[in-house]
């Protein structure tokens, strides 16, 4: 069959959704034809494209068609919205002109799922909705927008898209519970985790890049990734303040919309440091630099945001500090596996006490790291991608049984997509 994927970001964009869209598209392309309708690269891209109404390239068996949307840098919201709107204005008509058998949409831009449901409905094709971040819940919970009539209309349209989907693919059980609570049939909501590939060997002790990231502290908490609207940042900074006389550092590696605000909160604290994103080749160094790798989701955003870096931390065999409410998938994994510590995102003292409980106990940290490695096998990326493809095919078969002309051949059990660029 021919699968159409709608997502504004796709390589050479470097966002997490761009990378995941590429992995999903390439996995599906091992069995089916795939066309991606994306926008011009704008998310810290490895390269930029000159304007063209449509730029077509083939990348790892996937036809990538980039419409001529604006490509403003993403750091200013008005310009990012211009990118969103121009992508939808050009991408939706372009998608409607295609002959496809199934429409798959992700969540870039935040109303991409609504656009995907519209395209699928007008084409009378099955629709699969892969939710990476849940909107408008994310915008409200992250204080990006205020509640009002237009947000209510957005939510109503989002629920229409969810009801229109043959399958809704989510990242964790906490997100699944959120979707089911919106009145969506539980049988159509499927958990497919991002998972992780096997990690390479850690850098040797005393590696200079690792030591540079540690910033000279005896004990380090490292948060690597986007500094967006979802985290309990003030709680982490206040916990670091409580630990400032104990040679314990809080290291943020990355950037994001909330970085300036976090830096302002941490002003005057010499044990809170901010480092830029590291190249992919230095990810093992970033992992090794943290005695504890930090994951945080502030209250109210449980299941709205699912931090997929959890799986990379597990694969690297690193202890993790999860600063979330107990309902999140990340907290549940830590409780079941023993791979780290948990603390409430409204309790800086609790975060500091959790860190103190292990900072002088290397044997316990080593045990947590070992448990992380053992549990990482449960979230193998290739297996999760194969499950994703199975869900796509099941959605198409439902339509086929209802009399449509889609023909999907069942791949024998145990056969996985191969040649994936993970």
ZIPEUR-V391350 format. One record per residue. N is the residue number from 1. RES is the residue in one small letter. SS is DSSP state (@ for helix, = for strand, . for the rest). PSI is psi as a letter, one per 30 degrees, with the letter a starting at -180 (999 if undefined). D_CENTER is the distance of its C-alpha to the mean C-alpha in Angstrom with 1 decimal. Layout:
n=N res=RES ss=SS psi=PSI d_center=D_CENTER
n=N res=RES ss=SS psi=PSI d_center=D_CENTER
This chain:
n=1 res=x ss=. psi=l d_center=27.0
n=2 res=x ss== psi=j d_center=25.4
n=3 res=x ss== psi=k d_center=21.7
n=4 res=x ss== psi=k d_center=20.5
n=5 res=x ss== psi=k d_center=16.8
n=6 res=x ss== psi=j d_center=16.2
n=7 res=x ss=. psi=k d_center=13.4
n=8 res=x ss=. psi=e d_center=14.6
n=9 res=x ss=. psi=k d_center=12.6
n=10 res=x ss=. psi=k d_center=13.6
n=11 res=x ss=. psi=k d_center=15.2
n=12 res=x ss=. psi=g d_center=17.1
n=13 res=x ss=. psi=k d_center=14.4
n=14 res=x ss=. psi=g d_center=12.3
n=15 res=x ss=. psi=l d_center=9.0
n=16 res=x ss=@ psi=e d_center=5.8
n=17 res=x ss=@ psi=e d_center=6.2
n=18 res=x ss=@ psi=e d_center=9.7
n=19 res=x ss=@ psi=e d_center=9.5
n=20 res=x ss=@ psi=e d_center=7.8
n=21 res=x ss=@ psi=e d_center=10.4
n=22 res=x ss=@ psi=e d_center=13.0
n=23 res=x ss=@ psi=e d_center=12.6
n=24 res=x ss=@ psi=e d_center=12.8
n=25 res=x ss=@ psi=e d_center=15.7
n=26 res=x ss=@ psi=e d_center=17.4
n=27 res=x ss=@ psi=e d_center=17.4
n=28 res=x ss=@ psi=e d_center=18.9
n=29 res=x ss=. psi=f d_center=21.3
n=30 res=x ss=. psi=f d_center=22.9
n=31 res=x ss=. psi=f d_center=24.5
n=32 res=x ss=. psi=l d_center=24.5
n=33 res=x ss== psi=k d_center=24.7
n=34 res=x ss== psi=k d_center=21.5
n=35 res=x ss== psi=k d_center=21.5
n=36 res=x ss== psi=k d_center=18.6
n=37 res=x ss== psi=j d_center=19.5
n=38 res=x ss== psi=l d_center=17.6
n=39 res=x ss=. psi=l d_center=18.8
n=40 res=x ss=. psi=k d_center=20.5
n=41 res=x ss=. psi=k d_center=18.3
n=42 res=x ss=. psi=f d_center=17.7
n=43 res=x ss=. psi=i d_center=14.5
n=44 res=x ss=. psi=h d_center=16.3
n=45 res=x ss=. psi=l d_center=17.4
n=46 res=x ss=. psi=f d_center=19.4
n=47 res=x ss=. psi=l d_center=22.0
n=48 res=x ss=. psi=l d_center=22.9
n=49 res=x ss=. psi=k d_center=24.8
n=50 res=x ss=. psi=l d_center=28.1
n=51 res=x ss=. psi=k d_center=28.5
n=52 res=x ss=. psi=k d_center=29.2
n=53 res=x ss=. psi=e d_center=29.0
n=54 res=x ss== psi=k d_center=27.1
n=55 res=x ss== psi=j d_center=26.3
n=56 res=x ss== psi=k d_center=26.1
n=57 res=x ss== psi=l d_center=25.1
n=58 res=x ss== psi=k d_center=24.5
n=59 res=x ss== psi=j d_center=21.7
n=60 res=x ss=. psi=h d_center=21.8
n=61 res=x ss=. psi=g d_center=23.5
n=62 res=x ss== psi=k d_center=21.3
n=63 res=x ss== psi=j d_center=23.0
n=64 res=x ss== psi=j d_center=21.0
n=65 res=x ss== psi=j d_center=22.7
n=66 res=x ss== psi=j d_center=21.8
n=67 res=x ss== psi=l d_center=23.6
n=68 res=x ss=. psi=h d_center=25.3
n=69 res=x ss=. psi=l d_center=23.1
n=70 res=x ss=. psi=l d_center=23.5
n=71 res=x ss=. psi=h d_center=21.6
n=72 res=x ss=. psi=k d_center=22.0
n=73 res=x ss=. psi=k d_center=20.0
n=74 res=x ss=. psi=f d_center=17.0
n=75 res=x ss=. psi=f d_center=18.4
n=76 res=x ss=. psi=k d_center=20.8
n=77 res=x ss=@ psi=e d_center=19.7
n=78 res=x ss=@ psi=e d_center=22.7
n=79 res=x ss=@ psi=e d_center=22.2
n=80 res=x ss=@ psi=e d_center=18.5
n=81 res=x ss=@ psi=e d_center=19.9
n=82 res=x ss=@ psi=e d_center=22.5
n=83 res=x ss=@ psi=e d_center=20.0
n=84 res=x ss=@ psi=e d_center=18.4
n=85 res=x ss=@ psi=e d_center=21.9
n=86 res=x ss=@ psi=e d_center=23.4
n=87 res=x ss=@ psi=e d_center=20.7
n=88 res=x ss=@ psi=e d_center=21.3
n=89 res=x ss=@ psi=e d_center=25.1
n=90 res=x ss=@ psi=e d_center=25.3
n=91 res=x ss=@ psi=e d_center=22.6
n=92 res=x ss=@ psi=e d_center=23.7
n=93 res=x ss=@ psi=e d_center=27.4
n=94 res=x ss=@ psi=e d_center=26.5
n=95 res=x ss=@ psi=e d_center=24.5
n=96 res=x ss=@ psi=f d_center=27.5
n=97 res=x ss=. psi=f d_center=29.9
n=98 res=x ss=. psi=l d_center=28.3
n=99 res=x ss=. psi=j d_center=29.5
n=100 res=x ss=. psi=l d_center=26.6
n=101 res=x ss=. psi=f d_center=26.4
n=102 res=x ss== psi=k d_center=23.0
n=103 res=x ss== psi=k d_center=20.4
n=104 res=x ss== psi=k d_center=16.7
n=105 res=x ss== psi=k d_center=14.5
n=106 res=x ss=. psi=a d_center=10.8
n=107 res=x ss=. psi=g d_center=10.2
n=108 res=x ss=. psi=j d_center=11.2
n=109 res=x ss=. psi=l d_center=13.7
n=110 res=x ss=. psi=f d_center=13.3
n=111 res=x ss=. psi=g d_center=16.4
n=112 res=x ss=@ psi=e d_center=15.4
n=113 res=x ss=@ psi=e d_center=15.7
n=114 res=x ss=@ psi=e d_center=19.2
n=115 res=x ss=@ psi=e d_center=20.1
n=116 res=x ss=@ psi=e d_center=19.2
n=117 res=x ss=@ psi=e d_center=21.3
n=118 res=x ss=@ psi=e d_center=24.1
n=119 res=x ss=@ psi=e d_center=24.2
n=120 res=x ss=@ psi=e d_center=24.3
n=121 res=x ss=@ psi=e d_center=26.9
n=122 res=x ss=@ psi=f d_center=29.1
n=123 res=x ss=@ psi=f d_center=29.0
n=124 res=x ss=. psi=h d_center=29.5
n=125 res=x ss=. psi=l d_center=26.7
n=126 res=x ss== psi=k d_center=24.2
n=127 res=x ss== psi=k d_center=20.8
n=128 res=x ss== psi=k d_center=17.5
n=129 res=x ss== psi=j d_center=14.7
n=130 res=x ss== psi=j d_center=11.1
n=131 res=x ss=. psi=j d_center=9.4
n=132 res=x ss=. psi=e d_center=5.7
n=133 res=x ss== psi=k d_center=7.3
n=134 res=x ss=. psi=j d_center=11.0
n=135 res=x ss=. psi=k d_center=13.7
n=136 res=x ss=. psi=g d_center=16.3
n=137 res=x ss=@ psi=e d_center=15.6
n=138 res=x ss=@ psi=e d_center=13.0
n=139 res=x ss=@ psi=e d_center=15.7
n=140 res=x ss=@ psi=e d_center=18.4
n=141 res=x ss=@ psi=f d_center=17.0
n=142 res=x ss=. psi=g d_center=15.8
n=143 res=x ss=. psi=h d_center=19.4
n=144 res=x ss=. psi=e d_center=18.4
n=145 res=x ss=. psi=l d_center=21.0
n=146 res=x ss=. psi=l d_center=23.9
n=147 res=x ss=. psi=k d_center=24.8
n=148 res=x ss=. psi=l d_center=27.3
n=149 res=x ss=@ psi=e d_center=28.6
n=150 res=x ss=@ psi=e d_center=26.2
n=151 res=x ss=@ psi=e d_center=23.1
n=152 res=x ss=@ psi=e d_center=25.0
n=153 res=x ss=@ psi=e d_center=25.5
n=154 res=x ss=@ psi=e d_center=21.8
n=155 res=x ss=@ psi=e d_center=21.1
n=156 res=x ss=@ psi=e d_center=23.9
n=157 res=x ss=@ psi=e d_center=22.7
n=158 res=x ss=@ psi=e d_center=19.2
n=159 res=x ss=@ psi=e d_center=21.1
n=160 res=x ss=@ psi=e d_center=23.2
n=161 res=x ss=@ psi=e d_center=20.3
n=162 res=x ss=@ psi=e d_center=19.2
n=163 res=x ss=@ psi=f d_center=22.9
n=164 res=x ss=@ psi=f d_center=23.2
n=165 res=x ss=. psi=k d_center=20.5
n=166 res=x ss=. psi=e d_center=22.1
n=167 res=x ss== psi=k d_center=18.9
n=168 res=x ss== psi=j d_center=15.7
n=169 res=x ss== psi=k d_center=12.9
n=170 res=x ss== psi=l d_center=10.6
n=171 res=x ss=. psi=f d_center=8.3
n=172 res=x ss=. psi=l d_center=11.1
n=173 res=x ss=@ psi=e d_center=14.7
n=174 res=x ss=@ psi=e d_center=14.2
n=175 res=x ss=@ psi=e d_center=12.3
n=176 res=x ss=@ psi=e d_center=15.0
n=177 res=x ss=@ psi=e d_center=17.7
n=178 res=x ss=@ psi=e d_center=16.6
n=179 res=x ss=@ psi=e d_center=16.9
n=180 res=x ss=@ psi=e d_center=20.2
n=181 res=x ss=@ psi=f d_center=21.5
n=182 res=x ss=. psi=g d_center=21.5
n=183 res=x ss=. psi=g d_center=24.1
n=184 res=x ss=. psi=k d_center=22.2
n=185 res=x ss=. psi=j d_center=23.8
n=186 res=x ss=@ psi=f d_center=22.2
n=187 res=x ss=@ psi=f d_center=23.2
n=188 res=x ss=@ psi=f d_center=21.0
n=189 res=x ss== psi=j d_center=17.7
n=190 res=x ss== psi=k d_center=16.2
n=191 res=x ss== psi=k d_center=13.7
n=192 res=x ss=. psi=j d_center=12.1
n=193 res=x ss=. psi=l d_center=9.8
n=194 res=x ss=. psi=e d_center=7.8
n=195 res=x ss=. psi=a d_center=10.7
n=196 res=x ss== psi=l d_center=12.1
n=197 res=x ss=. psi=l d_center=15.2
n=198 res=x ss=. psi=k d_center=18.3
n=199 res=x ss=. psi=k d_center=18.5
n=200 res=x ss=. psi=a d_center=21.6
n=201 res=x ss=. psi=k d_center=24.3
n=202 res=x ss=. psi=l d_center=23.8
n=203 res=x ss=. psi=l d_center=25.9
n=204 res=x ss=. psi=l d_center=29.4
n=205 res=x ss=. psi=k d_center=30.6
n=206 res=x ss=. psi=g d_center=31.5
n=207 res=x ss=. psi=k d_center=29.3
n=208 res=x ss=@ psi=e d_center=29.8
n=209 res=x ss=@ psi=e d_center=26.2
n=210 res=x ss=@ psi=e d_center=25.0
n=211 res=x ss=@ psi=e d_center=27.9
n=212 res=x ss=@ psi=e d_center=27.1
n=213 res=x ss=@ psi=e d_center=23.7
n=214 res=x ss=@ psi=f d_center=25.4
n=215 res=x ss=. psi=g d_center=27.7
n=216 res=x ss=. psi=g d_center=30.7
n=217 res=x ss=. psi=k d_center=29.7
n=218 res=x ss=. psi=e d_center=31.0
n=219 res=x ss== psi=k d_center=27.9
n=220 res=x ss== psi=k d_center=24.4
n=221 res=x ss== psi=k d_center=21.2
n=222 res=x ss== psi=k d_center=18.4
n=223 res=x ss== psi=j d_center=15.1
n=224 res=x ss== psi=k d_center=13.2
n=225 res=x ss=. psi=a d_center=10.4
n=226 res=x ss=. psi=k d_center=10.1
n=227 res=x ss=. psi=i d_center=13.0
n=228 res=x ss=. psi=a d_center=12.1
n=229 res=x ss=. psi=g d_center=13.8
n=230 res=x ss=. psi=f d_center=12.2
n=231 res=x ss=. psi=l d_center=13.9
n=232 res=x ss=. psi=i d_center=17.4
n=233 res=x ss=@ psi=e d_center=18.5
n=234 res=x ss=@ psi=e d_center=22.1
n=235 res=x ss=@ psi=e d_center=22.4
n=236 res=x ss=@ psi=e d_center=21.2
n=237 res=x ss=@ psi=e d_center=23.6
n=238 res=x ss=@ psi=e d_center=26.4
n=239 res=x ss=@ psi=e d_center=25.9
n=240 res=x ss=@ psi=e d_center=26.2
n=241 res=x ss=@ psi=e d_center=29.4
n=242 res=x ss=@ psi=f d_center=30.8
n=243 res=x ss=. psi=g d_center=30.3
n=244 res=x ss=. psi=f d_center=31.6
n=245 res=x ss=. psi=g d_center=34.9
n=246 res=x ss=. psi=g d_center=33.6
n=247 res=x ss=. psi=h d_center=32.3
n=248 res=x ss== psi=k d_center=28.7
n=249 res=x ss== psi=k d_center=26.1
n=250 res=x ss== psi=j d_center=22.7
n=251 res=x ss== psi=k d_center=20.9
n=252 res=x ss== psi=k d_center=18.0
n=253 res=x ss== psi=j d_center=16.7
n=254 res=x ss=. psi=a d_center=14.8
n=255 res=x ss=. psi=l d_center=15.2
n=256 res=x ss=. psi=l d_center=14.1
n=257 res=x ss=. psi=f d_center=15.9
n=258 res=x ss=. psi=g d_center=17.2
n=259 res=x ss=@ psi=e d_center=18.5
n=260 res=x ss=@ psi=e d_center=22.0
n=261 res=x ss=@ psi=e d_center=22.3
n=262 res=x ss=@ psi=e d_center=21.2
n=263 res=x ss=@ psi=e d_center=23.7
n=264 res=x ss=@ psi=e d_center=26.3
n=265 res=x ss=@ psi=e d_center=25.8
n=266 res=x ss=. psi=g d_center=26.3
n=267 res=x ss=. psi=k d_center=29.3
n=268 res=x ss=. psi=f d_center=32.1
n=269 res=x ss=. psi=j d_center=30.1
n=270 res=x ss=. psi=f d_center=30.7
n=271 res=x ss=. psi=g d_center=28.4
n=272 res=x ss== psi=k d_center=25.2
n=273 res=x ss== psi=l d_center=24.1
n=274 res=x ss== psi=k d_center=21.6
n=275 res=x ss== psi=l d_center=20.9
n=276 res=x ss=. psi=l d_center=19.2
n=277 res=x ss=. psi=k d_center=16.4
n=278 res=x ss=. psi=l d_center=18.0
n=279 res=x ss=. psi=l d_center=18.2
n=280 res=x ss=@ psi=e d_center=16.5
n=281 res=x ss=@ psi=f d_center=19.9
n=282 res=x ss=@ psi=g d_center=19.8
n=283 res=x ss=@ psi=e d_center=16.7
n=284 res=x ss=@ psi=e d_center=19.2
n=285 res=x ss=@ psi=e d_center=21.2
n=286 res=x ss=@ psi=e d_center=18.4
n=287 res=x ss=@ psi=e d_center=17.9
n=288 res=x ss=@ psi=f d_center=21.6
n=289 res=x ss=@ psi=f d_center=22.3
n=290 res=x ss=. psi=j d_center=20.9
n=291 res=x ss=. psi=e d_center=23.3
n=292 res=x ss== psi=k d_center=20.5
n=293 res=x ss== psi=k d_center=16.8
n=294 res=x ss== psi=k d_center=15.6
n=295 res=x ss== psi=k d_center=12.7
n=296 res=x ss== psi=k d_center=13.5
n=297 res=x ss=. psi=k d_center=12.9
n=298 res=x ss=. psi=l d_center=16.1
n=299 res=x ss=. psi=k d_center=18.3
n=300 res=x ss=. psi=f d_center=17.8
n=301 res=x ss=. psi=g d_center=14.0
n=302 res=x ss== psi=k d_center=13.9
n=303 res=x ss=. psi=f d_center=12.0
n=304 res=x ss=. psi=e d_center=10.9
n=305 res=x ss== psi=k d_center=7.9
n=306 res=x ss=. psi=j d_center=6.8
n=307 res=x ss=. psi=j d_center=6.2
n=308 res=x ss=. psi=f d_center=5.3
n=309 res=x ss=@ psi=f d_center=7.7
n=310 res=x ss=@ psi=e d_center=10.3
n=311 res=x ss=@ psi=e d_center=11.1
n=312 res=x ss=@ psi=e d_center=11.8
n=313 res=x ss=@ psi=e d_center=14.0
n=314 res=x ss=@ psi=e d_center=15.7
n=315 res=x ss=@ psi=e d_center=16.4
n=316 res=x ss=@ psi=f d_center=17.9
n=317 res=x ss=. psi=h d_center=20.1
n=318 res=x ss=. psi=k d_center=19.5
n=319 res=x ss=. psi=k d_center=20.3
n=320 res=x ss== psi=k d_center=17.7
n=321 res=x ss== psi=j d_center=18.4
n=322 res=x ss== psi=j d_center=16.4
n=323 res=x ss== psi=i d_center=17.4
n=324 res=x ss=. psi=l d_center=16.5
n=325 res=x ss=. psi=l d_center=18.8
n=326 res=x ss=. psi=f d_center=19.9
n=327 res=x ss=. psi=f d_center=18.3
n=328 res=x ss=. psi=l d_center=14.6
n=329 res=x ss=@ psi=e d_center=13.5
n=330 res=x ss=@ psi=e d_center=13.2
n=331 res=x ss=@ psi=e d_center=16.8
n=332 res=x ss=@ psi=e d_center=18.0
n=333 res=x ss=@ psi=e d_center=17.1
n=334 res=x ss=@ psi=e d_center=18.9
n=335 res=x ss=@ psi=e d_center=21.8
n=336 res=x ss=@ psi=e d_center=22.3
n=337 res=x ss=@ psi=f d_center=21.9
n=338 res=x ss=. psi=g d_center=23.5
n=339 res=x ss=. psi=g d_center=21.0
n=340 res=x ss== psi=a d_center=21.0
n=341 res=x ss== psi=l d_center=21.8
n=342 res=x ss== psi=l d_center=20.7
n=343 res=x ss== psi=l d_center=21.9
n=344 res=x ss=. psi=k d_center=21.8
n=345 res=x ss=. psi=f d_center=20.0
n=346 res=x ss=. psi=g d_center=23.4
n=347 res=x ss=. psi=i d_center=25.5
n=348 res=x ss=@ psi=e d_center=25.8
n=349 res=x ss=@ psi=e d_center=28.8
n=350 res=x ss=@ psi=e d_center=27.0
n=351 res=x ss=@ psi=e d_center=24.3
n=352 res=x ss=@ psi=e d_center=27.2
n=353 res=x ss=@ psi=e d_center=29.2
n=354 res=x ss=@ psi=e d_center=26.4
n=355 res=x ss=@ psi=e d_center=26.2
n=356 res=x ss=@ psi=f d_center=30.0
n=357 res=x ss=@ psi=f d_center=30.2
n=358 res=x ss=@ psi=f d_center=28.8
n=359 res=x ss=@ psi=f d_center=29.6
n=360 res=x ss=. psi=g d_center=33.0
n=361 res=x ss=. psi=i d_center=32.2
n=362 res=x ss=@ psi=f d_center=30.9
n=363 res=x ss=@ psi=e d_center=31.9
n=364 res=x ss=@ psi=e d_center=29.5
n=365 res=x ss=@ psi=e d_center=26.6
n=366 res=x ss=@ psi=e d_center=27.5
n=367 res=x ss=@ psi=e d_center=27.6
n=368 res=x ss=@ psi=e d_center=24.1
n=369 res=x ss=@ psi=e d_center=22.9
n=370 res=x ss=@ psi=e d_center=24.8
n=371 res=x ss=@ psi=e d_center=23.3
n=372 res=x ss=@ psi=e d_center=19.8
n=373 res=x ss=@ psi=e d_center=20.9
n=374 res=x ss=@ psi=e d_center=22.6
n=375 res=x ss=@ psi=f d_center=19.7
n=376 res=x ss=@ psi=f d_center=17.2
n=377 res=x ss=@ psi=f d_center=19.4
n=378 res=x ss=@ psi=f d_center=18.3
n=379 res=x ss=@ psi=h d_center=14.8
n=380 res=x ss== psi=k d_center=15.9
n=381 res=x ss=@ psi=e d_center=13.5
n=382 res=x ss=@ psi=e d_center=16.5
n=383 res=x ss=@ psi=e d_center=17.5
n=384 res=x ss=@ psi=e d_center=14.2
n=385 res=x ss=@ psi=e d_center=14.4
n=386 res=x ss=@ psi=e d_center=18.0
n=387 res=x ss=@ psi=e d_center=17.3
n=388 res=x ss=@ psi=e d_center=15.1
n=389 res=x ss=@ psi=e d_center=18.2
n=390 res=x ss=@ psi=e d_center=20.5
n=391 res=x ss=@ psi=e d_center=18.9
n=392 res=x ss=@ psi=e d_center=19.4
n=393 res=x ss=@ psi=e d_center=22.9
n=394 res=x ss=@ psi=e d_center=23.7
n=395 res=x ss=@ psi=e d_center=22.9
n=396 res=x ss=@ psi=e d_center=25.2
n=397 res=x ss=@ psi=e d_center=27.9
n=398 res=x ss=@ psi=e d_center=28.0
n=399 res=x ss=@ psi=e d_center=29.0
n=400 res=x ss=@ psi=e d_center=31.3
n=401 res=x ss=@ psi=f d_center=33.2
n=402 res=x ss=. psi=g d_center=33.7
n=403 res=x ss=. psi=g d_center=35.8
n=404 res=x ss=. psi=l d_center=33.6
n=405 res=x ss=. psi=g d_center=34.1
n=406 res=x ss=. psi=k d_center=30.8
n=407 res=x ss=. psi=j d_center=31.6
n=408 res=x ss=. psi=k d_center=29.0
n=409 res=x ss=. psi=k d_center=30.3
n=410 res=x ss=. psi=k d_center=29.0
n=411 res=x ss=. psi=k d_center=28.1
n=412 res=x ss=. psi=k d_center=29.9
n=413 res=x ss=. psi=k d_center=28.2
n=414 res=x ss=. psi=f d_center=26.8
n=415 res=x ss=. psi=k d_center=26.3
n=416 res=x ss=. psi=l d_center=22.9
n=417 res=x ss=. psi=k d_center=21.5
n=418 res=x ss=. psi=l d_center=22.7
n=419 res=x ss=. psi=g d_center=22.4
n=420 res=x ss=. psi=k d_center=18.6
n=421 res=x ss=. psi=i d_center=17.3
n=422 res=x ss=. psi=999 d_center=14.9
